[in-house]
Amino acid sequence: MRRYWHRHCFFFLLLSSLTFTIWLGSVSFSPLGRIAQAADPTLLTQEGLTAYQNGNFLTAINRWQAALTAFPAGSLSVDRATLQSNLARAHLQIGQTADAIAQWESAANTYRQLGDLPQMGRALTEQAQIYTTLGQHRRAIALLCLPQGDAVMDCTNESALAIAQASNDSVGVAAALGSLAEAYRLKGDYDQALTISQAALAQVQQQGLSQYSAPLLSSLGNTYERLAQISYRRAASSKSLGIPEFAETLQRQGEQQEAQALSYFQQGLQIAQQQGDSVAELRSHLNLLFLHQRRNQPIETQTSRQNLIQLLERLPASRETAYAAVSLAKSYQPSFATLACVDSAHQAQAERWLDRANAIASQIADNRAASFALGELGHLYQCKGQLPRALQLTQQALWAADQTRSAADAVYVWQWQLGRIYREQGDLTQALGAYQRAVATLETIRNDLLTATQDLQFDFRDAVEPLYRELIALQLGNPDAIASAKQASSKQITSPPVNLDAALTTANSLKLAELQNYFGNDCVLTPVSQVRVDLANSQSGTAVISTIILPERTAVIARFPNGSQQLAWIKNSQQLQETVIDFRISLQRYRDPSFESSSSEQLYQWLIQPFETALQQSGTKTLVFVPDGVLRSVPMSALYDGNQYLIERYAIATTPSLTLTDLRPLKDTDLQALALGLSQSVTTADGQSFIPLSNVPNEIKTVLSKFPGSEALLDQEFNRDRLRQTLAQRSFPLLHIATHGQFGADPKDTFIVTGKGEKLTFGELEALIRNAAPQAGPIELLSLTACETAVGDDRSTLGLAGVAIRAGARSAIASLWTIDDTTTAELVNGFYTGLLQPNLNKAQALQAAQKAILATGDDRAHPAYWAPLIVVGNWL
């Protein structure tokens, strides 16, 4: 199985400036009309043009700005719009994106008032292209083609595409389509991106605009390359879920998509070379270089690198060459992971190209490009162990980023790098401050960054997650970090005081970021509670146990009903992970005559035993876990102390974070359910097969009997259209789903199966609920009784952790693995019976149902039968 080749997030940040562009115009000069000003605007405009052509963009901006101010206030002319367009392009050349956008807005407004619709549409397209480079894809799409119907290219009249079409502007149409495709690609909507890219390519070919083919071919190549990576990831996830045949299908699909990407890149390169388009050729070489690296093709990689070097050595200074030089330097790393170092044999080459990028950035006064070059030089010197020089270069990179108003995405990375350098120098106080500033910066842009491109979904563990965990280690006074600092420094090390609340706040931010990253750009997560669940006053008898897995050791933090806190350490995170996987495997060996409890007992000793006295003294009745990583994949109810399971002593729930849980109790009046079920075997459109669940009809009958007035959709009646119609007619506080479900490492593999073999993702389910009954309240409880998560794949359990949130529900009852549906029906009956009792909450109702199965004393006393159902979210 091919391993996924990680890209560093900076590869995206750099190449976001090299995404699809059809140059709709260039800086231009026309003799200006007579203007009553002391300065000669015609001369200023010509001086600006000369400066721009020589790469002196700041001078060009100064001259054109002076010429623009020579116009009387409120005056309109083509000359004014031309200067505004020139200024926009010059600002963009030096990374001043906010100024470029402002000038394009002014130019579009001027063209609108002049009635020059083709130029207005082109100005909107160029403005949208900048928003795309900033990761603001929704804004870009709104400018290019704001949909007014179901068709993605059915645009409102004010959209760039509609304006170009109405004006018969063939170049404008091609540019708007190509830019729209790129926005959808980076947004992660690859099907739309392919459709629109192909429409743009057809437009270019029909209109004889072959000069615009290369960027479109590159865009298509990038789309297929990303689809290939998704297929490989889904193949790995399917293999871990125990579906080898489907994994093989996905693997072959990825190989075909990768071959298609290579073909498009090669076609784009050939056309760029034939037409002498050096910018398109540069981008094609970069695309091929990184594709060959991902495919582990050293000969082809070296050939592409040499071609790129030859091209860079003859191209003039520009923002494209500056960014390409940084990317070339990064290509010498064994991977693009944030902390990866260039090996000593290639450090000289990497340094050469970073110096070249810095020189280019200085020449064209591009602070953003300078920030990337200096920061990566700092990282290179950090890898060399030359920490004072690394610190100096990183501080320079941070200063350069600060000069660019739209560079927060770079600022947080250099603040983080400062923290790592200070930590290596043994200055933990300075390190803590730098880490805190980095996280604070990241928090301001987290939603935009994590949804800026689906590419970052694959890079999250390298580009974002370690920052949070390294800060938490400092906040908790991680003994390993302190020991490392003492070893690295000859000075006396003073560790910052342990701050449990600060660590929990940081961990909560990390969990929000993880879920945001997992679900992608169509789901913006915001805290639903102003008070953390471990601090809420309503939790009488509830203790909250949070786990935070760090590279060396794992922190376990408990807050008890009386408000006191306690920290315990698990000294070996790798051993913890191995034990959790063993525990999960032993849980699912239900055919074994007895439960092999050694891993369960070990986890009990780590997670519960340190707090036993405090739990007893504080009168704890309910344990709420905020699990991290691989710990999300196991039920805490089955932890074993040698005599009894944890569920026999406490009601148990899990919540995805401390602020994503709405703790309002379930209203027990007029509870009605919509019960959805699949009892027959079914095969989905992509060939995945699912066995029948013969006892599901009985399970559905139980739900209907418990909640009078409920409705049911079974087998063929349970489909997307019928579900939409039913939800439109009325709202349901309870949604019970008895069908095959799957939580995979990719959101596309997190779904339930309908009676017609449709894969319904939880995002689609939320949309059905929201769109069908927009005035209805949220689902109080979502029950999923036949789902499956992968063993040892902690990313797949992110879908389970956030299932209630993603489906628009306050809480969920979900299974970690599929059990026999006879036992499931009994558990469901017992749970709903308890739920209707006024003295039991959801966690306690599930506890009662599980204890009843356990008490039977037959084979089902094995935790494989009763443990997989867990409460997620609001347990009250």
ABEGO torsion letter per residue (X at the ends): XBBBBBBBAAAAAAAAAABBBBBABBBBBBBBBBBBBABBAAAAAAAAAAAAAAGBAAAAAAAAAAAAAABBBGBBBAAAAAAAAAAAAAAAAAGBAAAAAAAAAAAAAAAAAAGBAAAAAAAAAAAAAAAAAAGBAAAAAAAABBBABABAABBBAABAAAAAAAAGBAAAAAAAAAAAAAAAAAAGBAAAAAAAAAAAAAAAAAAGBAAAAAAAAAAAAAAAAAAAAAAAAAAAAAAAAGBAAAAAAAAAAAAAAAAAAAAAAAAAAAAAAAAGBAAAAAAAAAAAAAAAAAAGBAAAAAAAAAAAAAAAAABBBBAAAAAAAAAAAAAABABABAABBBBAAAAAAAAAAAAAAAAAAAAAGBAAAAAAAAAAAAAAAAAAGBAAAAAAAAAAAAAAAAABAAAAAAAAAAAAAAAAAAAAAGBAAAAAAAAAAAAAAAAAAAAAAAAABAAAAAAAAAAAAAAAAAAAAAAAGBAAAAAAAAAABABBBBBBBBBAAAAAAAAAAAAAAAAAAAAEAABBBBBABABBAAABAABBGBBBBBBBBBAABBBBBBBBAAGBBBBBBBABAAAAAAAAAAAAAAAABAABABBBAAAAAAAAAAAAAAAAAAAAAAGBABBBBBBBEAAAABBAAABBAGABBAAAABBBBBBABAAABBABBBBABGBBBBBBBBABBBBBAAGBBBBBBAAAAAAAAAAAAABBGBBBBBEAABBAAAAAAAAAABBBABBBBBBBBBBBABAAABBBBBAAGBBBBAAAAAAAAAAABAABBBBABBBBAABBBBBGBAAAAAAAAAAAAAAGBABBBBBABBBBAAAAAAAAAAAAAAAABAABBAAAAAAAAAAAAAAAGBAAABAAAAAABBBBEBAX
